[in-house]
Amino acid sequence: MDLSVVIPCLNEADTLAACLRKAQSGLQEAGMKGEIIVADNGSTDDSVAIAKKAGARVVPVSAMGYGAALMGGIAASGGQYILMGDADDSYDFSEIPKFTRQITQGYDLVQGCRLPSGGGKIAPGAMPWSHRWIGNPLFSLLVRSWFHAPIHDVYCGMRCFTRELYDSLDQQCTGMEFATEMIIKASLAKARISEVPITLHQDGRISHPPHLKTFRDGWRTLRFYLLFSPRWLFLIPGLFLFFLGLACYFLGFPGVRLGSVTFDVHTLLYGTVMLISGYQSILFAVMTKTFAINHRLLPPDPRFERWFRFFNLETGAVLGLSAFFSGLALLLYGVWTWSSLHFGAMDYPHTLRIAIPGAALVSLGLQTVLFGFFISILGLRKK
């Protein structure tokens, strides 16, 4: 079997027959030995009967979700290559030869592009303005800049890929994130990715609205992006805040004056907030990446493995407790200084230079100890 066309289906009686006719025409024009699989996700209309009448193979998938339906259909397919597309007649399956010409030239993934920026075309009324001008361009820009994917239309659901690539990606998402998960994982795996322009037609369904929900699925996509790229959300902002806090300490602790500006204990206080917030963000980046690797959302990272060999519960406890007791000593010194004054008025610019760093060390030390415990739990699979 050369090519398997997999179409997820949930009550698509309005448009399914047209999609299957176009898919049969596309397969014939491509000159490939192929099959058409309708991955039915629990349709209660005539979709199953329509698919069987048209000669397609129906694969029932009980687990609900766009991704779950595709996973079930792909698992039952036998083609060397797989082409997926929606059953709402917005994709023209007679354009299959565009994809097969590219995939047979050695590409691992051939992504369709509906947006004019990638040479595609959108028929009038085929895509809401918020998707066309905001959501899709934004998420496509992010996937290009964060993950270096050479595409302009990350949401396009019509694409062709090799079975070898699909098996290696170990797809996990059962919802709409299935499509973006494939793009991100393929990019991280350095797969050969190509893009072909296609035309998006108006949704032909009349019995029910589209399954896609703009804000819900947009948020789920953004959340998924952030899980895949903790560097941009947590690590880089955390490092920026942490080093900015250190700069405040270098200026505030000795009371540096720059012209008419004096950096004093208030600078230390602001720097402490930055240090703690930045440190928390850095730790969260590490935890997020550990979770993503353990759940096979991200590929293994040798640098991360080396870091795990160094940092464990014992290391975190030693570093954290050292910082904690150092800070506690500074705080106790401040109390002793106050007691030597019979708990009266103090020289606050002097004592706060001891109390503020002490409080920062206590907080950072405690966070490090707790982080050591939690990261050891997350990293159990790595032992």
Steps between C-alpha positions, in 0.01 A plus 500: 500500500646836394266756653233495770258791506366535854193718561375557857123508515236605751154550347621616159213369287464840327843493340659156538388363162654796315827459691519130415435562129781757491732271694440216253567740212818628667630148560434406138675810369797443730541152353540342840365180646301629792213473742254740657429461871219680680587511870154527648488661844148396596283649226125480557399611148546315170875555478593132542252384237620769258862400548431131442288570193786706353744212551697648789611290794333610823707474818297565818692698763338511843743745665359844429702779345645616168842359580358177639303440179811558288712274720245221464473543125878516448554193720262303279652624173752312291658764278865597486377858491200649682297800391253651747227754440168611644159375387328841478584548129719802578801307369503383140628143504547514124816697588659179634755489212657825632586317821609170348742670260678654799488201736649268238796737459626410845311737730372366831210743535320704236280768653220671315483880509176690461639846579617735222831548686585143398338512157163363607152634434198550725161505332255771612340406832725197548689626808388739777692829504635429850654174377634649176651822632575427867503140622653312210771755408594540867532129576677440169749775582561347842558153359749644250690709756484264800537165325642597157220329309513611132124554466251786477175324596539292816127431528454352155351155556585364156848351497692192392771321694694176504403220730859488623480862615160451663614196694807687624301802622294301753202735482324553835234767454146379439348842432555777245861532621578182305579704189732750669664224704600331175654819358695580817627147556599460136692828516677403821589165343659682201261332257493613138191722472351649185198722441261503204237767428138387498157662489271514801134482407199597706383241750222304331320386816149627569373265772742614771769767562876431474659290773779755545443753781704814445594607852503158663718340234714813465579494872570126490743556213680780683519290815641215294762727341611619841531144628725422205708814543554573871815684395302794360229512765697426817877466454593816309269735696616330822868549418434862408323569831761310701797688357315829522449425870871428539577833335276670756702332777831616354365855490293506819719314748796741487266798443633600158437857386467581130471875468203608705363145527576294812437125508418402857302240696191549286708384204586188702133440573401530133796283404385231743157486335672460163738233628224288654263539204772427247622197695148360519460545125830320433397208722164481329674482159696197621189331640299566183768355275537196725126440485493542120789256446357241740163511323669472159389844388862605455788282378775405748761771549857379574585829672200455725604145580844623606338765720290231669812304580634803685187634665309260722322508832825491697661780297189716530485438874864597553481816289160600631576442867832685466319805364219462753725492806721779364192718466375392842835601651467846347146535634608388847787747488245771429295392803816496715584852382150614593527336844832678563304824461245373756255454212490870434544706184752362251716631220269366233721564193766288674282222642289459187819432305524189716131411535404525132778270369428266791133477406597442136737216588244334727237513225733383221641223719158367593389509135813306401433227757137464393603507134749221569224281641257574218747466213610165644139384478464629143829340402423151627471367145853617430661275760 
